[in-house]
Amino acid sequence: MPEIQEDDDLVFHKICTLLDPLNHKGVKLTRDTDLIADLEVDSVSVLDIVMDIEDNYDISIPVNTISEIRTIGELVDAIHAIKKQQA
Amino acid sequence: MSLFDKFEKTATLYNQLSDAGQNPFTVQMDQMLGPTRAMVNGQEIVLAGTNNYLGLTFRSETVEAAKTAIAEQGTGTTGSRFANGTYAGHRQLERELADFLGLAYCVVFSTGYQANLGAISALAAPGKDVILIDADCHACIYDGCQLSGAETVRFRHNSPDDLDKRLSRLAGDGKGKLVCIEGMYSMFGDVAPVGEFVEVAHRHGAYIFVDEAHSFGCFGDNGRGVAERDEVMKDVDFYSGTFSKSLVSIGGFVASNHKELDYLRFSARPYMFTASPSPANVAAATAALKVIRRESGLQKRLWANAKRVHAAFTQLGLETCAPVSPVIAVKLPNKETAFAAWNFLIQNGVYVNLAIPPGTPNATSILRLSVSAAHTDEDLDIVISAYTAMAQAFAGAPEAAE
């Protein structure tokens, strides 16, 4: 069971690590990076990354939550909210 | 801001295909010559990408049944199942499908897509239930989840262990659970361990929904699908299928031993708010089901053909996506090569399906071939010789970075 006290930065870095193999254009990843517009990651790949995140934090992230997420920052915030809720 | 801006990227990809050759997504069958042959652009083509697994589209039994139904009941029902669109034929087909599957109840929908859309969206409710779906499930299952509004969690493709883990995470949330899988997956032709999934789902108190659209008629001693092969027919909570593959018509169904299945008739919007399948469609599916029950040789012929093609492709050094099954997908290094190979095949008289990301799992580009029991030895000679030439022509294709 992962530590719940991981701060914002660590979740952000974890997501960047997971996105790295899909960052073919070498875009600099920030909270404002748009997953689909900037990284050109297709929607299925985003869902695949979400499964890795679920396993990493041992949480459930419903697909419904993801459909509203555009940027890395929004994804980080959603994970924090779910971790808190499912803790 | 134009409404059309969002289409730009996909439109560019689509137009590139037309510029570089024949567009696989705009092929027109000018004339059907039989279950495995058509005229396309003045050329006779062997059809090897059709889902006509048992090849019954031109069988006299199905054709005559459809003709008689039109003569006796008219061309369309002009109404939904919920209103004026339920005829004796719809109910009879429901009983015959239930009897064939050994399940108590069955509901017929207007398409396979709507069967899944209707059942899943009605069975799960937002805030009350969670749907767990195999990551590679068909679009209609995803759409059913979305229409339901229920929380949806994906699990890793064909992994009962991963489902187990994800169900464990949700334990104690007090919500109803619906697990959705398919028997055979349409793109790669890989087959689910349905028996293992049933065990995991039921151990967690979840219901299991199995879409056997592609496997109905093709798997199991009697053609009931992968659930029959795994000897779990009676344990499947919801079994869905389509008329548009082995039943050579158009329509779909969901069958179950739960008597509550009938609730779909007043709660599944894709059942209530669309016209019911036409008399001809119902009659053709009913007739095809009779043929399937009578002729076990069809399934044997299908598998013999599948084995022959799979062995030939393996010998050619082509990378197939799964062990032998009625769908034989060949992986190509990237979408450009796959597209060129698809064009090469149609020029050599063979139609297959091109599938490229994001329509495929793991961003793979494939040529998807589906075998039919109606393929003659000569049909398959043409297919194999076209693939042999294709393998040679594209053997040195560069592995471009995707």
Interface residues (C-beta under 8 A of the other chain):
Chain A: H24 D42 S43 V44 S45 L47 D48 V50 M51 E54 D55 D58 I59 S60 I61 P62 V63 N64 Q86
Chain B: V130 A135 C145 Q146 G149 E151 T152 V153 R154 F155 R156 K165 R166 R169 L170 P357 P358 P361 A363 A401 E402
